[in-house]
C-alpha cells in the first residue's frame, strides 16, 4: 500500500493491489470513499455533500485499469479505466457505440482523462450517462471485498439515488460486456437545457439486433436515465419491438411505451411532463440511430 498522507481533513492512500484496497475500505468502517477518477467524489467532499476520513485512490491497481476487448469474448473494462480510452480504442468504439456516445459527453476532454465508467456507475446518479448503455448491453459488475468476489448484473447494481449494491468493504473491480454481432446496433442520447456540459434532464439508450434478412428486429433493449430513482429498463417497449420491422412507426410506438416506465420528479432542470415526453422522443431517436448504424456497418 502506498504511503499515508493527510489532505484537507481526510487521509489518502493509493494501494497497488485490490486486496489492500478492500481491506482499507473495510477497516475504515464506512468512513472511506473510493476514488476512481475523482471527478464526482472530490467535488462532493469539497462542497460538504459527502464526508470521509479516508480516500482510497484505486488508479494504481492494474486490474482496475484494464481495457481488454476481443470479438469473441467481449469487453472487460476496469472500474478506473478513464473514459477517453473507451473513446479512442477503435475496436471498442465500433462494437459498443452507445457506450462511446455516453463517455464522450461525461464532461469535457479534461474530465474524460480522469473520469471512468466504473466511477460513474458507483456514483449511482439517476442521470448518470454511462448506466443506460451498460443496461442495454447487459453488462455484469464484478465486485471484490475482504470476503472474496461476486458478480451481479448491472440492472441490480443501482438501488436508489446515489445508492448501490456494494456491501461494506466492497468495491467494483471490473465490468464485462458481452460480444456484439454485426447485426446489432446501439445508441445513447440525452437532453440538456444548454450547450455547455450539464446533467441530463432525460436520457435513453437503445440496442437492437436484426435477423439474418435485416428486415426484422430479433431482440431489443431500451433503458432510460434521469426519469426514475435509478436508470431503468423499459422492458415492455423493448419486447414490443421483437418480431417487428425496424420502422419509424414502430420506433414511435416503442417510445410511447417507454414513457410508461418514467416516474420523474419536478426540479429546476425540468418538469415531470417534460421529462416523460423526452423519454419517448429520445427512445425513438436512439432506436432510429441504432438501426442506421447497423445499416452503415
C-alpha positions as CSV (number, residue, x, y, z in Angstrom):
1,X,0.0,0.0,0.0
2,X,1.2,3.5,-0.8
3,X,2.2,6.0,1.9
4,X,-0.4,7.6,4.1
5,X,-0.9,11.3,3.7
6,X,-3.2,13.8,5.2
7,X,-5.1,16.0,2.7
8,X,-7.6,18.7,3.7
9,X,-9.1,16.8,6.7
10,X,-9.0,13.3,5.3
11,X,-6.3,10.7,4.8
12,X,-5.3,9.5,1.4
13,X,-3.9,6.1,0.4
14,X,-3.1,4.7,-3.1
15,X,-2.9,0.9,-2.8
16,X,-1.4,-1.1,-5.7
17,X,-3.5,-4.3,-5.3
18,X,-7.1,-5.0,-5.0
19,X,-6.9,-6.9,-1.7
20,X,-5.2,-4.0,0.0
21,X,-7.9,-1.6,-1.2
22,X,-10.7,-3.8,0.0
23,X,-9.0,-4.2,3.4
24,X,-8.6,-0.4,3.8
25,X,-12.2,0.2,2.8
26,X,-13.4,-2.4,5.4
27,X,-11.2,-1.1,8.2
28,X,-12.4,2.5,7.7
29,X,-15.8,1.4,9.0
30,X,-17.9,3.3,6.5
31,X,-15.9,6.4,6.7
32,X,-14.0,5.9,3.4
33,X,-14.7,6.6,-0.2
34,X,-13.1,5.2,-3.3
35,X,-11.5,7.5,-5.9
36,X,-11.5,6.0,-9.4
37,X,-11.4,9.3,-11.3
38,X,-12.3,11.8,-8.6
39,X,-14.5,14.0,-10.8
40,X,-17.5,13.4,-8.6
41,X,-16.0,12.4,-5.2
42,X,-13.7,15.4,-4.9
43,X,-16.4,17.9,-5.7
44,X,-18.7,16.2,-3.2
45,X,-16.1,16.3,-0.5
46,X,-15.2,19.9,-1.2
47,X,-18.8,21.1,-1.1
48,X,-19.7,19.1,2.1
49,X,-22.1,16.8,0.2
50,X,-20.1,13.8,1.5
51,X,-17.7,13.2,4.4
52,X,-14.8,10.8,4.6
53,X,-11.9,10.1,6.9
54,X,-10.1,8.1,4.2
55,X,-9.9,8.5,0.4
56,X,-8.7,5.3,-1.4
57,X,-7.2,6.1,-4.8
58,X,-7.5,2.9,-6.9
59,X,-5.8,4.2,-10.1
60,X,-2.6,2.4,-9.2
61,X,-4.3,-1.1,-9.3
62,X,-3.6,-2.7,-12.7
63,X,-6.8,-4.8,-12.7
64,X,-8.8,-1.7,-12.3
65,X,-7.1,0.0,-15.3
66,X,-7.6,-2.8,-17.9
67,X,-9.4,-2.4,-21.2
68,X,-9.4,-5.8,-22.9
69,X,-11.5,-6.5,-25.9
70,X,-11.9,-9.5,-28.3
71,X,-14.7,-10.1,-30.8
72,X,-15.5,-13.5,-29.4
73,X,-15.4,-12.7,-25.6
74,X,-16.4,-9.0,-25.5
75,X,-15.1,-6.2,-23.3
76,X,-13.6,-6.3,-19.9
77,X,-13.3,-2.7,-18.5
78,X,-11.5,-1.8,-15.3
79,X,-13.5,0.3,-12.9
80,X,-10.9,3.1,-13.0
81,X,-10.1,3.0,-16.7
82,X,-10.6,6.6,-18.0
83,X,-13.3,7.4,-20.4
84,X,-11.0,8.7,-23.1
85,X,-9.6,5.2,-23.5
86,X,-13.0,3.8,-24.4
87,X,-13.5,6.6,-26.9
88,X,-10.1,6.2,-28.6
89,X,-10.0,2.4,-28.8
90,X,-11.3,1.8,-32.3
91,X,-12.5,-1.8,-31.9
92,X,-14.4,-0.9,-28.7
93,X,-15.9,2.2,-30.3
94,X,-17.1,0.1,-33.2
95,X,-18.6,-2.7,-31.0
96,X,-20.2,-0.5,-28.3
97,X,-21.2,2.8,-29.9
98,X,-23.8,3.6,-27.2
99,X,-21.1,3.5,-24.5
100,X,-18.9,5.7,-26.7
101,X,-21.8,8.1,-27.1
102,X,-22.1,8.4,-23.3
103,X,-18.4,8.6,-22.4
104,X,-17.8,11.4,-25.0
105,X,-20.2,13.6,-23.1
106,X,-19.2,12.9,-19.5
107,X,-17.6,16.3,-19.0
108,X,-15.1,17.8,-21.4
109,X,-11.9,16.2,-22.6
110,X,-10.0,17.2,-19.4
111,X,-12.6,15.3,-17.3
112,X,-12.6,12.3,-19.6
113,X,-8.9,11.8,-19.0
114,X,-9.8,11.1,-15.3
115,X,-13.4,10.1,-15.2
116,X,-14.3,6.4,-15.5
117,X,-17.3,4.4,-16.5
118,X,-16.9,2.4,-13.2
119,X,-16.8,5.6,-11.1
120,X,-19.9,6.9,-13.0
121,X,-21.7,3.7,-12.1
122,X,-20.7,3.7,-8.5
123,X,-21.8,7.3,-8.1
124,X,-25.2,5.8,-9.0
125,X,-26.8,9.0,-10.1
126,X,-30.2,8.6,-11.8
127,X,-28.9,10.8,-14.5
128,X,-25.5,9.1,-15.0
129,X,-24.7,8.9,-18.7
130,X,-22.9,5.6,-18.8
131,X,-25.6,3.5,-17.0
132,X,-28.3,3.3,-19.7
133,X,-25.8,1.9,-22.2
134,X,-24.5,-0.6,-19.6
135,X,-28.1,-1.7,-19.1
136,X,-28.8,-2.3,-22.8
137,X,-25.5,-4.2,-23.2
138,X,-26.4,-6.4,-20.2
139,X,-23.1,-5.6,-18.5
140,X,-22.0,-7.6,-15.5
141,X,-20.4,-6.0,-12.4
142,X,-17.6,-7.9,-10.8
143,X,-17.1,-6.9,-7.2
144,X,-14.3,-7.5,-4.8
145,X,-14.3,-7.4,-1.0
146,X,-12.5,-8.8,2.1
147,X,-14.7,-11.9,1.9
148,X,-14.0,-12.6,-1.8
149,X,-15.5,-11.8,-5.1
150,X,-19.0,-11.9,-6.6
151,X,-20.7,-10.8,-9.8
152,X,-24.1,-9.2,-10.3
153,X,-25.9,-7.9,-13.5
154,X,-25.8,-4.2,-13.8
155,X,-29.6,-3.9,-13.6
156,X,-29.2,-5.0,-9.9
157,X,-26.4,-2.5,-9.1
158,X,-28.2,0.8,-8.5
159,X,-30.8,0.7,-5.7
160,X,-31.7,4.4,-5.1
161,X,-30.4,7.8,-6.0
162,X,-26.7,7.7,-5.0
163,X,-27.0,4.2,-3.6
164,X,-26.0,0.8,-4.9
165,X,-25.5,-2.8,-4.0
166,X,-21.9,-2.6,-2.8
167,X,-21.5,-4.1,0.7
168,X,-19.2,-2.7,3.4
169,X,-15.6,-3.1,2.3
170,X,-16.6,-4.0,-1.3
171,X,-15.6,-2.2,-4.4
172,X,-16.2,-2.5,-8.1
173,X,-13.3,-4.2,-9.9
174,X,-14.3,-4.6,-13.5
175,X,-17.3,-4.5,-15.9
176,X,-17.8,-7.1,-18.6
177,X,-19.9,-6.6,-21.7
178,X,-20.8,-9.5,-24.0
179,X,-19.6,-9.6,-27.6
180,X,-21.7,-7.9,-30.2
181,X,-22.7,-9.3,-33.6
182,X,-22.5,-7.4,-36.9
183,X,-26.3,-7.3,-37.0
184,X,-26.6,-5.4,-33.7
185,X,-26.5,-1.6,-33.2
186,X,-26.9,0.8,-30.3
187,X,-27.1,4.5,-29.5
188,X,-27.3,6.8,-26.5
189,X,-28.7,10.4,-26.3
190,X,-29.6,12.8,-23.6
191,X,-31.3,16.2,-23.4
192,X,-29.7,19.1,-21.6
193,X,-31.0,22.6,-21.4
194,X,-28.0,24.3,-22.8
195,X,-24.9,23.6,-24.9
196,X,-22.5,23.5,-22.0
197,X,-21.8,20.3,-20.2
198,X,-24.7,19.6,-17.9
199,X,-26.7,16.9,-16.2
200,X,-29.2,15.1,-18.3
201,X,-32.8,16.2,-18.0
202,X,-33.7,12.8,-19.5
203,X,-31.7,10.2,-21.5
204,X,-32.2,7.0,-23.4
205,X,-30.1,4.2,-24.7
206,X,-31.3,1.7,-27.3
207,X,-29.9,-1.6,-28.6
208,X,-31.3,-3.8,-31.2
209,X,-30.3,-6.9,-33.2
210,X,-31.8,-7.7,-36.6
211,X,-32.4,-11.2,-38.1
212,X,-30.3,-12.5,-41.0
213,X,-32.5,-10.8,-43.5
214,X,-32.1,-7.4,-41.8
215,X,-35.8,-6.8,-42.1
216,X,-37.0,-7.9,-38.6
217,X,-35.9,-7.0,-35.1
218,X,-34.8,-10.2,-33.4
219,X,-34.0,-8.6,-30.0
220,X,-34.2,-5.1,-28.4
221,X,-33.4,-3.3,-25.2
222,X,-34.2,0.2,-24.2
223,X,-33.0,2.0,-21.0
224,X,-33.9,5.4,-19.6
225,X,-32.0,7.8,-17.4
226,X,-33.0,10.8,-15.2
227,X,-36.7,9.8,-15.2
228,X,-36.8,7.5,-12.2
229,X,-34.9,6.9,-8.9
230,X,-32.5,4.8,-10.8
231,X,-31.8,4.3,-14.5
232,X,-34.4,1.8,-15.7
233,X,-35.1,-0.7,-18.4
234,X,-38.2,-0.2,-20.5
235,X,-39.0,-3.9,-20.8
236,X,-42.5,-3.6,-22.4
237,X,-41.2,-1.2,-25.0
238,X,-38.3,-3.5,-25.7
239,X,-40.4,-6.6,-26.1
240,X,-42.9,-4.7,-28.3
241,X,-40.2,-4.4,-31.0
242,X,-39.3,-8.1,-31.2
243,X,-40.5,-9.6,-34.4
244,X,-41.4,-6.3,-35.9
245,X,-39.8,-4.3,-38.8
246,X,-37.4,-1.6,-37.8
247,X,-39.6,1.3,-39.0
248,X,-40.1,4.8,-37.7
249,X,-43.7,3.9,-36.9
250,X,-42.6,1.0,-34.6
251,X,-39.9,3.1,-33.1
252,X,-42.5,5.8,-32.2
253,X,-44.8,3.2,-30.7
254,X,-41.9,1.9,-28.6
255,X,-41.2,5.4,-27.5
256,X,-44.8,5.8,-26.3
257,X,-44.5,2.5,-24.3
258,X,-41.1,3.7,-22.9
259,X,-42.8,6.8,-21.5
260,X,-44.9,4.5,-19.2
261,X,-41.9,3.5,-17.1
262,X,-40.9,7.1,-16.5
263,X,-41.6,8.3,-13.0
264,X,-39.6,11.5,-12.8
265,X,-39.6,14.5,-10.4
266,X,-40.0,18.2,-10.9
267,X,-36.9,20.2,-10.4
268,X,-35.0,23.2,-11.7
269,X,-34.0,21.3,-14.8
270,X,-37.3,20.1,-16.0
271,X,-40.9,19.2,-15.1
272,X,-42.4,15.8,-14.8
273,X,-44.4,16.2,-18.0
274,X,-41.4,17.4,-20.0
275,X,-39.2,14.5,-18.8
276,X,-41.9,12.0,-19.7
277,X,-42.2,13.5,-23.1
278,X,-38.4,13.4,-23.6
279,X,-38.3,9.7,-22.6
280,X,-40.5,8.9,-25.6
281,X,-38.7,11.2,-28.0
282,X,-35.2,10.0,-27.0
283,X,-36.2,6.4,-27.3
284,X,-37.5,6.9,-30.8
285,X,-34.3,8.8,-31.8
286,X,-31.9,6.3,-30.4
287,X,-33.7,3.4,-32.0
288,X,-33.5,5.1,-35.3
289,X,-29.8,5.8,-34.8
290,X,-29.1,2.3,-33.7
291,X,-30.8,1.0,-36.8
292,X,-28.9,3.4,-39.1
293,X,-25.6,2.2,-37.5
294,X,-26.4,-1.4,-38.4
295,X,-27.1,-0.4,-42.0
296,X,-23.9,1.6,-42.2
297,X,-21.7,-1.1,-40.7
